[in-house]
Every structure is written in C-alpha cells, then in structure tokens.
Amino acid sequence: MNATLKFLGRSGAFASLKEGNSNALLTINGKNLLIDFGVASNFIWREEWKKTYKDIDAVYISHLHADHCFFESLFFSRYFEPKLDKNGNVIKPKLYAHPLVITDIWDSLKPSMGIYRNEVLHLSNFAECHACSAFEFENVVFELIRNSHIVCSFGNKDAYGLKFKINNTKIYWSSDSANINKKAIMDADVVFHDCETLIGFKSKVHSHISDLEKLPEEMKKKMWMMHYSERPLAYEKYGFAGFVDKNQEFHF
C-alpha cells in the first residue's frame, strides 16, 4: 500500500496563508482523504497546490471551527459542477464525522445552502454522509478518538482525533485537544499532536507545550507538533520528533 500524508499548513485559527491550517491530505493508492479542511486550506488547495475540488474523494472533519471545517466552496462547486463517473453518474465527496459533528456542519451551512430555487436541500445533496465512530477508506480503518476541546457550564465541545494503521505503522492524530491522551500516544508509532506555544499564556482549549514537554522521552520522540503559532527558539531541546511545516510530507 502506497500512502503519503502531506500538510496543508501547520497553524491554527489565526493562521495566515503562509502558515496554513493544520489540516492534511492523506493519499492512499491514489485516492485523496482530507483530514480537516479549513478556510486557509481551501485557498492553498486551489491556488498553491493547483488542485481542484474534483480531486477530493473524501473529507474527515474532527470538529466545527473554521480552521478545521469550511465547506461552502467545496460543496457548491461539486453541486453545480459535479464529478461524474464513466456512466455519467454524479460522484459526491464522502464526508466522515462523528454524528454530533455532522449535525453541527449542517446547522452551520443550512442558512446559506438549505434553499436553492424551489428546492429544500440537505447535507446529503452535497456529500455522501457517514456519521460514524469509525470508518474505512481504501482498506484502512480509522477509529475516532474523543478529546476534550472546550469545556463550559452550558455544554462541552469535543474534537475527535483519529487512530489508524498503514503498512504496520500505527498513527494517532489528536486534532484540537485540551487533554493529552497518553494511552493513544503510547499505542502509536507516529503521533501528530495539537500544541499551543504561546509562552506565559494557556488558552486551556489546546495542549500547551509546557505540559507536553513533561511527557516521558519515549513518548515525545515519536510526536510531531502541529497547530502551533510559532516554533519555539531552540525547539530541539523539547525532545519531540519535530514541528511540522506546511507542505511537509510523511510516507508510510
């Protein structure tokens, strides 16, 4: 199995196009699965990578924030200029997400996309929807891992990371995670982890580097930091595998 993970960006909610959102393209045997697809990623996908929305076979969405989920352009494009199979049938992009996230996605899109001419539309008009706790793409099984993102008195907002295995390499993708899921890290061979790097400030909705650096060395050496604002000075001292860069590729 031939698989490549390429980062559309490395930063978070306030990312410039130069930094990009910490979303990634996982290509398996020539098929494209996006792991989150935020505002900046839409521009990077078309303007820098010179790809079209028809190149997208599937998207996984971890939670609803604009740096992880920005769908209006993709969905409208594929609706009005659909991708067709050899028999002329419409091929919708597959959408994988936790059931609560699927609901959030349509709640956010319905005001602008729910009505067209005399039609009442739904999310299923734009995508092949899979509300799930696990899914399979190109013979790889992806398990959703619930992580705490935002906690408040009137309701929590979780983000769902991923665990999957490609060619005997076990991978954990945390997504936005205020908690540090040590079991998921220990079970993986390669980890891509949310990392807040602002010194002297903790938002409490992301894992902070001051807490991540306290992890045992055997855990840190397989962890790649993503979703960071600035790479720290002398970042090698922390003992992580590294800090991902925009356009960086990993081959499995």
C-alpha positions in Angstrom: 0.0 0.0 0.0 1.4 3.4 -1.0 0.4 6.2 1.4 1.5 9.8 1.9 0.4 12.4 4.4 1.1 16.0 3.3 0.3 19.0 5.5 -1.7 21.9 4.0 -0.4 24.0 6.9 0.9 23.9 10.5 -1.0 26.6 12.4 -4.5 27.2 13.9 -7.4 29.6 14.0 -5.5 32.7 13.2 -3.2 31.3 10.5 -2.1 33.3 7.5 -1.9 31.6 4.1 1.8 31.5 4.7 1.3 29.3 7.7 -1.9 27.4 6.7 -4.3 25.5 8.9 -3.0 22.3 10.4 -5.0 20.1 8.0 -3.5 17.3 5.9 -4.1 15.3 2.7 -3.7 11.6 3.1 -3.3 9.9 -0.2 -3.7 6.1 -0.3 -3.3 4.3 -3.6 -4.0 7.5 -5.5 -7.2 8.3 -3.5 -7.4 11.6 -1.5 -8.7 11.9 2.0 -8.5 15.3 3.6 -8.1 15.3 7.4 -10.0 18.6 8.2 -10.4 21.3 5.6 -10.3 24.9 6.9 -10.5 28.4 5.4 -6.8 28.7 4.6 -6.7 25.1 3.2 -9.4 25.9 0.6 -7.1 28.6 -0.9 -3.9 26.6 -0.5 -5.6 23.6 -2.2 -6.5 25.6 -5.3 -4.0 28.5 -5.5 -0.8 26.9 -4.3 -1.3 23.2 -4.9 -3.2 23.8 -8.1 -5.8 21.2 -7.3 -9.5 21.3 -8.0 -12.4 20.2 -5.7 -12.9 17.3 -8.1 -9.6 15.9 -6.8 -11.2 15.4 -3.3 -12.5 11.9 -2.8 -13.3 12.2 0.9 -13.0 14.5 3.9 -12.8 13.7 7.6 -13.9 16.6 10.0 -12.8 16.5 13.6 -15.0 19.3 14.8 -16.6 22.6 13.7 -14.2 25.5 13.8 -13.4 27.5 10.6 -9.7 26.3 10.6 -10.9 22.7 10.5 -14.2 22.9 8.6 -15.0 25.4 5.8 -17.2 23.6 3.3 -19.3 26.1 1.3 -16.9 26.5 -1.6 -16.3 22.8 -2.0 -19.9 21.7 -1.7 -21.3 24.4 -4.0 -18.6 23.7 -6.6 -19.3 19.9 -6.6 -23.0 20.6 -6.7 -23.0 22.9 -9.7 -20.0 21.3 -11.5 -20.2 17.7 -10.4 -17.6 15.0 -10.8 -19.0 12.2 -13.0 -18.2 8.6 -13.4 -17.8 7.0 -16.8 -21.5 6.4 -17.0 -22.4 10.0 -16.2 -23.4 9.4 -12.6 -22.6 12.1 -10.0 -19.8 11.2 -7.6 -20.3 13.2 -4.3 -17.3 13.6 -2.0 -17.5 11.3 1.0 -17.9 13.1 4.4 -16.9 11.2 7.5 -17.5 12.7 11.0 -18.9 11.9 14.4 -22.8 12.2 14.4 -22.7 15.3 16.6 -20.2 16.9 14.2 -22.3 16.0 11.2 -25.2 17.9 12.8 -23.0 20.9 13.6 -21.8 21.0 10.0 -25.3 21.2 8.5 -26.5 23.6 11.2 -23.8 26.0 10.1 -24.4 25.6 6.4 -28.2 25.4 6.3 -28.8 29.2 6.4 -26.8 29.7 3.2 -27.2 26.3 1.5 -30.5 24.9 2.6 -32.6 26.5 -0.2 -32.0 26.7 -3.9 -34.7 27.9 -6.3 -37.7 25.7 -5.4 -35.7 23.0 -3.7 -35.1 22.4 0.0 -31.7 20.9 0.3 -29.9 18.9 2.9 -26.2 17.9 3.6 -26.8 14.7 1.6 -27.4 16.7 -1.5 -23.8 17.8 -1.4 -21.9 14.9 0.1 -22.2 11.1 0.8 -22.5 11.4 4.5 -21.1 8.9 7.0 -21.9 9.7 10.7 -19.7 7.3 12.5 -17.4 6.3 15.3 -15.1 4.5 12.8 -14.8 4.4 9.1 -12.9 2.6 6.3 -11.1 4.4 3.4 -9.1 2.4 0.9 -9.0 -0.6 3.2 -7.6 1.4 6.1 -9.8 1.5 9.3 -9.9 4.8 11.1 -11.1 4.9 14.7 -12.4 8.2 16.1 -10.9 9.3 19.4 -12.9 11.7 21.5 -10.8 14.5 23.0 -11.8 17.4 25.1 -11.5 20.8 23.4 -13.8 23.3 25.0 -15.4 22.8 28.4 -18.0 25.2 29.8 -21.0 25.1 32.1 -23.6 25.0 29.4 -22.1 22.4 27.2 -18.8 20.9 26.0 -17.3 20.9 22.6 -15.3 17.8 21.8 -12.9 17.3 18.9 -12.5 13.8 17.5 -8.9 12.6 16.7 -8.1 9.6 14.7 -6.2 6.3 15.2 -5.3 4.3 12.1 -2.7 1.9 10.8 -0.9 1.9 7.5 1.6 -0.7 6.5 2.2 -1.7 10.1 2.7 1.9 11.2 0.2 3.0 13.9 -0.7 6.6 13.7 -2.5 8.9 16.1 -3.8 12.3 15.1 -5.0 14.3 18.1 -6.9 17.2 16.4 -7.6 20.0 18.8 -7.1 18.6 22.3 -7.0 20.3 25.6 -6.3 16.9 27.2 -3.2 14.8 26.5 -4.4 11.3 25.6 -1.4 9.3 26.9 -2.9 5.9 26.0 -3.4 6.9 22.4 0.1 8.3 22.3 1.6 5.2 23.8 -0.3 2.9 21.4 1.0 4.7 18.3 4.3 4.7 16.4 3.8 8.2 15.0 1.8 11.0 16.6 0.7 14.3 15.2 -0.3 16.4 18.2 -2.0 19.8 18.9 0.5 22.1 20.5 0.0 25.6 21.8 3.3 27.5 22.0 2.4 31.0 23.4 4.7 31.4 26.4 3.0 32.7 29.6 -0.5 32.0 28.3 -2.7 28.9 28.2 -6.0 29.1 26.4 -7.0 25.8 28.1 -8.5 24.6 24.8 -5.3 23.2 23.3 -2.4 21.1 24.8 0.3 23.5 25.9 3.9 22.9 25.1 4.8 23.4 28.8 2.7 20.3 29.6 3.7 18.3 26.6 7.4 18.7 27.4 6.8 16.9 30.7 5.9 13.6 28.9 8.4 10.8 29.0 11.1 10.8 26.4 9.9 7.6 24.8 6.6 9.3 24.1 8.0 12.6 22.9 10.4 11.2 20.4 7.6 10.0 18.2 5.5 13.1 18.5 5.2 15.8 15.8 3.8 19.1 16.9 1.1 20.8 14.9 -1.4 23.7 15.3 1.3 25.9 16.8 1.6 29.7 16.5 5.4 30.0 16.5 8.1 27.3 16.6 9.9 27.9 19.9 13.5 29.1 19.9 15.9 26.1 20.5 12.9 23.9 19.9 15.1 20.8 19.7 15.6 20.9 23.5 12.0 19.7 24.0 12.8 16.3 22.7 9.9 15.9 20.2 10.3 14.3 16.8 9.7 17.8 15.4 7.3 20.6 14.5 5.5 20.0 11.2 5.9 22.5 8.4 3.4 23.5 5.7 3.8 21.1 2.7 5.8 18.6 4.8 5.3 15.0 3.7 5.3 11.7 5.6 5.4 8.4 3.8 4.1 5.2 5.3 
